[in-house]
């Protein structure tokens, strides 16, 4: 008898039989793959993923022998040996998935533990032939009926491979979790009702929410009602790609949610995924959705508490995987970040990739779509196009400043070439009624460009105004300016920064809104985190020079509700002489300058924004829109395959390492200052509670910091991994409270002094 997982010590009576595990994972993976059209390939991946456990060596390991056994290569090797030429491409995808189901998807060649090297070093002689009688497999007809594009075939096939991998690792995790839950009385991470089952109550909740607002009063509310009605009228349109271009204050959030609910009801979508650029507003949006759809129906996921630490050989036993805080996005409504969405779409790690198959059949709303990094725009757009083309997704590019991604904009000489890598088929897919007219009706600020303003000049300007917002390009500038303003004795000074955890920022913003409402002194210094969608309404805004999209977003924080005269609602764009902008922003400033010449009468008009993005993308060119060569690292031989040869050359692992929407050296630290956070930290020692549940409770208390700084803080006793025997190295918690300050957040620059309790002998 061969076993997949060991149970209690002293016999094998409660161990999991290998044949049962393989067939259960295969069936579950196939079920997950039905919406993808990949059920046969997924079944085979599940059936063969642990084939290497049919060896005496692995069974000795299960019994307690301290030996290392590679059990992943056997299944991949067998699939590649058996598949015919017609199914070779799909067989290779299955092989990538099986090889990666513990250590993460490998590269085909060149990197450590590549597919080529692992297959070449395996001969199958250690496998007990009994597996042939226990596992019946049909390796024919594996390819899905997709809309293939010859020019994008390699990218499409590699994307299909990640989806297949997702089905395998999620099915493997769930079957293992079920086994140990029964054996060890563990709690299983929660299950969710389907979107389709909940839609009647969701739609009723939305109607109740709108009814509670009463009949629209005033020009602005009538305009919002008009936009909402028009957007909902488009819900019957065929699924696919859409844009929703509505200026700040026009009600984009509610309009996009209403469209998603109506569209899902008509077309059968499985979930709604709302992706937001910054964590500064994710809880704001999630709170709105919960109030409408119900507290228990919205998954908020933005935390980086999902790191998967591997040993030197890339092994992690299945029981150890239960320690990981992995989200599967099975909720009917998911509110997440661009970072989570896009980095997952290019992920190689099991913890990130597990959720991918649940993205299929979703309505994905990209709030502030213009914030996708230019250097990753081409692969990001290709992924969106593939989701719409072959995975039954509807995608709404929702923003006040629509980037010029319509492929027609690249065909008339504006950009690089007719088949520009960032082009999408968007003709006739705008959901808003007449965006240029909306922009005129919702105009509420005056843009004023000035020359240099030092910190002393900004402090003097704030001294004149009781309420004002200054947005700068760096955390260092923001902190310096805040301290100078405080030193000058200005009342109501507030510093908003990513050094503060989400719950703290929420409290700060609630206080800011309260002060603004009651006319109290309120002077806020922030970086760009406040720009994209944060619901604040200042009479005056100062913005350090940047790209036109940033200026437009900053303008959305001024006279947001349109209660003040436009001529008095001034957004001042200034040069910061002592804080040169980063090189990326310098280029955007140049693009902005050219728009000033061309659109001096109205820099915020949709045509000005469109021309600006056309200028940005033209200057970037093909290389600048894929600076890490993500797309070109997925290659394939279309000229036929010979037995024993590989056709694909997919760099899954190295691409995943390079596809980073934010600094890749940032890591999480939990700040447990309030009772809720401390209670969640205390529960980390309870083995039976899933890590994913605790990660959801703690994600709002996370500060991201440089990895080197966190390492120093750990070494000096300021940060500690809590209960690593139960949770692995995931939950790093601040121990020295004085390093987190109420006004400026986490101060990791002081990480190199020892905590007092360590200094005492």
N, C-alpha and C positions, 0 to 999 in steps of 0.2 A: 504493500500500500504506500502510495506517495502522498505527501502532504504539502499544502501551500503555506500554512501558518501554524505555528505552535500554540498550544494552549497552556494549561497549568502544568507544573512540574510533576513528574512521577507517572509517566504513561502517556499514551496518545489518544485516549478515549474521547477527549474534547477538542482534538486538533481538527483543523479544516482540511478536508480531503482535496487534493490538488485538482482532480477531475471536476469536482463540483465547483471549485472556485473559478476555473477556466471557463466552464460553460455558463456560470452565472454572470461573470464579467462580460463574456461575449454577448449574451442576450441583452444585458443592460446597455452595453455600448451600442448595439444595433438599434435598440429602442431610442436612444439619444440621437442617433444619426438619421432617423427617418425624416425629420424636417430638412436635412441636408441632402437627402438622396444618396447617402453613403452607407446605408445599413449593412450591405454585404461586406464591404471592406472593413467596417468597424467590427463586425462579428468576428472576422478572421483575426484582426488585431487583438481582440479580447481572448480569443481561443488560443493564440500562440504566444501571448505576452510573457507568460511564466514557463515556457516550455523547458527552459534550463533547470527547472526544479525537478525534472525527471532524471536526476543524477544522484549517485550515492553520496557525492561530496556535499551537495546542498542538504540532503536529508541529515547528514552528520552535523551540519551547521545548525539546523533547526533543533537538533537534540542537544546542542550546547557546545559543540566543538568551536574553538576559537580560530576559525579559518575564513578566508575571504573567497567567496564564490560568485563568479559572474553568471547570473541566471537570465540575463536579458538578450545576450547575443544569439542564443540557440534559436529562438523563435524567428528572429530576423533572418538568420542564415537559412533556415528551412523554407521560409516564404520565398526568398530569392532563388533557392535551388529548384523549387517546384513550379513557380509561375511560368506560364508560357509567354512568348514575345508579345502577344496582343494585350496582355495584362501587366506587362513589365513596369510601366510607369506607376500604376497603382500599387503593385507589389513593393516597389521602392518606398512609396509613401508609408505603407504598413511597416516596412523595415525601419525607417526613421523613427516611427512612433514607438515600436517595441523597444528599440535600442534606448530610447529616451524616457521610458516610463518611470525611471527612478532618477537618473542623472540629468534629464532635460534633453531636448532634441539636439542631435549632433550635427556637425557639418559633414558633407560628403567626404571631403579630404582636406589635408593640410593642417588642421588643428588637432589638438590633443583628443584622443578617443574618437577619432573620425569613423564614419561608417565604413569606409574602405579598409582602414587598418583593422578594425574589429572583425569584420567578416573574413578578411584574409587570414587572420590568426585563429580561425575556428574550423574544426573538421567534423564535428558532430559525433565522434566515436564514443564520447562519454555518455551520450543519451541512451536511456533504456528504451528499446524498441516497443515496449508496452504502450507508449504514448500513441502509436499508430492505431491500436485497437480501441483506445479510449476516446480519441478525438477524430471525428470525421470532418473533412474539410473540402469545400469546392472552391478552387482558386480561379474560376472562370467568370467573365462578365462583371468585373469589378468597377469599371469606370462609370461615373455618374453621368446623367444626361444634362450636361451643362451647356451654357452658351460660351463656347470657346472662341478666343480671338488669337489668331496665329501670332500676332505681334506681341501679345501679352501672355502667351500660353505658359511660359515658365513661371511667371509671377502667379498666375491663376492656379497652377498645379501645386506650387509651394504653399499657397494660401490654403488650398484644399488639404494639404498635408497637416497643417496646424489644426484645422478643424477636426480631422480624423484623430490626431493626437489628443485633442481635448476630450473627445468621446471616450477614448481609452483610459486616460488618467482619471477622469471623473468617475467612470464606472468602476475602475479598480479601487479608488478611494472609498466609494460608497459600499462596495461589497465587503471590503476589509473593515470599514467602520461598523457595518451591521454585524459582522462576525464577532468583533471584540466588544461591541455594545452588549450582545447577548452573554458573552463569556464573563466580562468584567463589570457589568452593570454601568457602562458608560452612558451618558446622554448623547443622543444623536442630534446633530445640528438641525435646526428647525426646517420643516417643510412648508411650502407656500401653496395657496390656492392659485388656480390659473387666472390669467387676465380675462379670458373669455367668460369664465364663470362669474367674475366680479364686475364685469362691465355694466350690467344694469344698475348696480348700487353705485358704481363710480359716476355714471352719467347723472343719476339722481342727486348724488352729492354735489356735482358741479352745478346743476340747475339750482339747487338750494343755496349754494354759495352765491351765485349771481343774483338770485331773488332777494337775498339778505341785503344786498347792496342797494336795492330799491331802483326806481326808474332813474336813468342817467340825468344828472343835473349839471349844467354848464357845458361849454363848448368842448372841453377836453374829454369829459366823460361820454358825450355823444359821439365823439370821434373814436374813442376806444370801443364803444358798442358797435359802430359801423365796421371797424376792423375785425372785431370778433365775429360778427355775422358773416362777413365776406370770407374769412378764413375757413369757417365751418362749412360754408357752402361748397368748398372745394374738396371735402373729405371723400366724395365719391370718385375722384380722379384715380387713375390707375396707380398702384404702388410704384415706388421708385424714388428718384431724386427730386427735391423741391428746394426753393429758397423762400425765406420769410423775411422781408426787408421792412422793418418798422423802426422809426426813430425812437430814442429813449423816451419813456413815458407813455408810449402808445399801447402798452398792455401785451407785449410779446409773450410773456410767460404764460398768462392765462389763455391767450389765443392759441399758442402752440400746444398746450395741454388739451384744450377742447378739440383741436384738429386731430390730435393723436387718439383720443377716445372715440371720436366719431369714425375716424379712418379704420381703427382696429375693429370696431363693431361691424363695419361693412366688408372688411377684407380678411378678417380672421387672424390678425397678428397675435403673437404669443406674449409679447411684453413691450413696455415702453421704457426706453433708456434715455435719460436726460443727462447729457455730458456738459460740464461747466469748466471753464479754464482755470479758475482759482478756487481754493478751499475757502477763501474769504466770503464767498456767497453761497456755497453749497448747502449749508445748514439753513440759510434764508429760503432757498428754493424748496428744500426738503420739507421745511415747516409748512409752507404754503400747500404743498401736495398732501401732506398728512392731514391738514385741516379739512381738505376737500375729499380725500379718498379713504381716510381712516388711518389711525396711528400704526396699525400692524401690517399695512399693505405696501409700505415703501421701504426699500432697502437703501440706506445711505452708505456708500462705500468710496472712501478716498484715501484711507490709511495706507501707509507703507509697511504696516505690521504683517508682512507676508513673506519675509525673507526666508529662503530655504538654504540653510547651511549644509554643505555636503562634506564628507570626509575626502581624503586625498584621491580615492578611487571613484568618487562620485556615487557611492552607495548610500542608500538610506532604506532601512528595513520598513516594511509596510506598517508595522505597529508604530514606529517612530514618526511616520508621516501624519499620524493622527494628532501629533503635537502641533502641527502647523496651522496657522490662521489663514485658511484658504476660502475665498468666496466663490460660489458657483453661479451667482446671478440668476437663480431660479425664481426670484421674486417677480410679481406682476409688474412692479414699477421700480426701476433702479435709478437713483440719482448718484452720479459719479463725476469724476474729473476727466478732462482730456487725457491726462497722463495715464490714468488707469485704463481708459478705453484703448488708446492708440498703442501704448506700450504692450498691452495684452495682445493686440492684433499682430504684433511682431515678436511675441515672447517665445522663449525656448524652455523656460523653467515650468515645471508642472504646476507650481502654485499660481502663477500668472495665467497659464494657458488653460487651466481647468474650466474656466467660465466660457470659453469661446463658442462652444456649440449652442449655448443658450442665447447667443446674440442673433443667431439665424431666426428669421421670422419676426424680427423686432421692428418697432418704430424708433429710430434714433434721432433725437433732437440735439443738434450741436449748437448750444447757446454760445454767442460770441464766436462764430466760426472763424472770424478773421485772426484769432489768436493762435491758430495752428502755426508752429514755427516755420518760417520760410525755408530753412535748410532741410526740413523733412516734408515739405509740402507734396512733392511728387509721389513718394510712397504712401503718404497718408491718403491722398486723393484716390490713388489706385485701389487702396483697401476699401474705401467707401464705395467706389464704383463696383468692386467685386461683390460686396455685400448686397448691393441693390440688384446686380445683374444675376447672381446665381444662388443667393441665400435668402431671397424673398423679404428683404428689408426695405423699409421706406426711411429715407434720410432727409431731414429738414435742416438746411443751413440757415440758422436763425440769428440775425444780427441787425444792429442799426447801421453798420458800416460794411455792407456786403463786399467780400473780396471778389475780384473779377475772375471767377472760375468757369464761366460759361465758355465752352470751346469756341463759340463764334467770336469771342473777343480776341482769340489768338489766331484767327484766320485772316485778319485784315491788316496785318503789318504792325499791330500794336505790340505784339510780343515776338517770341522767337521763331515759331513755325506753326503751320496749320495744325499739326498733330502735337500740340504742346503737351508735356506730361501732366500739367495741372488742369487740363481742360475736361469739363464734364458736359453732358448733354442736358442743358437746363432751359432750352427754348420752351416757352409757354408754361413753365413750372413755378412761377412766382405766385405765392399764396396771398400776398397783401394787395389791396386795391390801390393801384396807381402810386408806387413809392415816391416819385418826384413830387406829386401833389401832397402826399402825407408829410414829406420833409418840409414843404413850405408851411403847411398848417401847424406843424409841431415845432417850428423854429422858435427858440426862446432865449437865445444868448447872442452876445456880440463878441466876436473873436478880436482881440487886440494884441498885436505883435510889438514887442519892445526889444531893446538891446539888452545889455548885461544887467543882471540883478544879483548882487552879492547877498550873502546871508543877512548882512546888516540892512540892506535894502528891503529884503523880504520881511524881516522883523518890523521895520518901520511901516511897511504897507499893512501888515497884520494889526499893528497898533492902532491904526485908523479905523479898522473894521472890527466890530464885535464878533462877527462870524465870518470865517473864511477857511478855504481848503487849499493847501499847497501840496502839489504832487511832483516828486523829483525822480531821478533815474536810478538812484542807488540807495541801499540801506545806510551806507556811511553818510551820505549827504543828508538823508532824512534825520538820522540821529544827531548829527552836528547841528543842524538847523533847529531841531527841537530843543536841544540843550541851550542854545543861544537865546531862543525865544523865552525859555523858562528863566534864564539868568536875567533877562531884561524885565522880568516881572509881569509878563503878559498873562492875563487871566484865561482860564478855560483851555489851557494847552492840552492837546491829545496827540499821542504818537501811535500810529497804526502800522504794524509790521508783521512780517511772517515769523518773527522771533516769538510772537505770542501764539498760544494754542487757540484752537477755534472757539471753544466756549468762552475764553477770555475776550477774544475779538468780538464775539456776539454781545457780550456784556458792555464792552466799550461802545459798539455801534448803537446799542439801545440807549445808552446814556447820551451819545451824540445826537440822536434823533430827538430825544426828549429836550435837550438844550435848544436845538434848532427850533422846535415847535414853540417853546416858551420864550424865545428871544433872549436867552441867557448867553453869556460869553462862550464861544465854541470855536476854537482855532485848531484845526487838524493838520498834522504833517504826516504824509504817507508816501509810499511808493506806488507803483502802478497797480498793486493788488486791489486798490479801492475803485479802479476805473470800470471794470467789466461787470456791471449789473448791480453794484452795491446801492441799495435804496437810501440815498441821502440827498438833501436838497439845500445847497448853500447859495447865498446871495452873490458871492464872489469866489472865483477859483483862479489860482496861479498854477501854470504847468510848465515845467522845464521843457525846452524844445525837444521834440521827438517826431515820430512819423505822424502823418495826418490821421491815421486810425486811432492813435493814442490821444491826439488832441480832441477828436470827436468824442471819444469815450469820456475824457475828462469833462468835456462840455455837458455830458449827460448828468453830471453831479451838480450842475448849476441851474437854478430856476427849474428844477425837474417837474414841478407841478404847475408851472406857468402862471404863478401868482404875482410875479413882478414884471415891470416893463422890460422889454428886450434890451433897450439902450442902457439900462442900469445893471443888467445881469452880464457882467463882463468876465470873460475867460482870458486872462493875460498869459501869453506865451513868451517866455523869457530865456535868455542865455545865462547859464550858470558858469561864470568864468573860472571858478576854483574847482569845479567838478566836471571835467571833460566827459562827454557821453561815451559809452562803450562803442567799439568800432561798428557793430551792427546797427546801433541807433544812429550813428553819424551818417551812414549811408541813407537811412530813412529820412533823416533831416534834409539831405540834399534832394530827395524825391519830393518832400513836402515843399521845399523852396520852389521847385518847378511848378507845382500846383498853385502856389500863391500868384505866380505870373499869369497862369492860364485861367484861374477861377477866383480872382480877387473879390468878385462881387458876392460869392457865397461858397466858402471853403467846405461847408458841411452838406452841400447838395449831393444827391446820389451820383450825378455825373462826375463831380469832382473826386468823390471817393473811388468810383470805378476807374477813372483815369489815373488816380494815384496808385492803385494796386496794379494796373497795367504797367505803369512805370517801374514799380518795384520788381515785378516779375520779369519785365524785359531786361532790366539791369542784372538781375540774378542769372538769367539764362538757365539752360537745362542743368548745368553743374551746380549752380547755386540753389536750385530747388530740390536737390538730392545730394547734399555735400558729402555724405558718407557712402555714396554709391550703393544704397540699399537695393534699389531695383535691379541693378546690373549684377548683383551677387546671387541671383537666382537664374541659373542657366540650364539649358537642356539640349540634348541631341535629338533633332527631329528627323534624322535620316535613317531611322531604324535601329534596332538593338540586336546584338549578338548574344548568345547564351554566355552567362558569366560576366558580362560587361554591364556597367551602369550607364544610364542615359542622363540622369539628373546630376546637377552639381549645385546643390542648395547649401548655402552657408548659414543655416538656421542659428547656430549658437553665436557665431561672431556678429551676425546682423543684430541679434537680440542685445548683445553687449553694446552695440553702437547706436541703436535706436533709442535715444534718450531725449525726452522733451524738456527735461530740466537737468540741472547738474547731477551727474551720475554719482557723485561722491557724497550726496546728502543722505543721511540716515535718521531714523526716528528716535526721539526720547520722549517718554511720557512724563507729564508734569501733573502729579496727583495732589492738587491743592485743595480740592473741595471734597465733600463727603462722598459724592457719587463716584468720583475717580478712585478715592481710597478704598471704597467698598469693592470696586471691580478689581483693583490690584490685589486685595486680600483673597479674592476668589481664584487667583492664578495658581494657588497651591492645591486646589481641589481638582484632582486628576479627572474626575468624571465629567466636568464641564468642558465642552468643546472650545478650543482656542479661538475659532472663528467668532463664536458668540461674545467672548470677552474682548476680542479685537474690535468688534462693532461698538461695544460700550466705551472703549478707551480711545477710539480714533479721534474724537473731538478734543482730546487732551494731549495731542502729539505736537511737538516742535521738530521740524527738520533742521539738522545741523551738519556741518562737514564731518565726514567719517573720521578724519584724523583728530578733530577736536573731541568727538565722542570717545575715541580711544584713550585720549589723555584724561578725560573726565573719569572714565572707568578705572584707569590706572591709579588715579589719585582719590578714588573713593567717592566721587561726586555722583556717579551714575552706576547702577548695578543691574545686571540681568536677573530678573526675578524668577525663581523656581525653574532653573534651566533643565532640571531632571524631568520636569513635567512639560515644559513649554519650549525647550531648546533656547537658542539665543535670539529670541524675538522681542521680548518685552523688556526693553531697557528703561528703567525708571529713575528719575532724578532723586538723589538722596540729600543733596545740599540745597535746602530751600532758598538760601540767600542768593544763589546764582540765577534765580528767576525774580525779576523785579516787576512790580505792578505797572510802572510807566513804560519800560522799554523791553520787557520780556526776557528771554534767555540771554545770559551773558557768558558765552563760552570762551571769550578771550581770557577769562580768569581761571581757566580749567587747569593751569599748571601749578596752582598752589594746593597743598594737601588739605584735606578735610581735618577739622580739629580733632575728631575722635581717632584719626589715624596718627596724629602727631603725639597724642598722649600715650605714654608708656606705663 
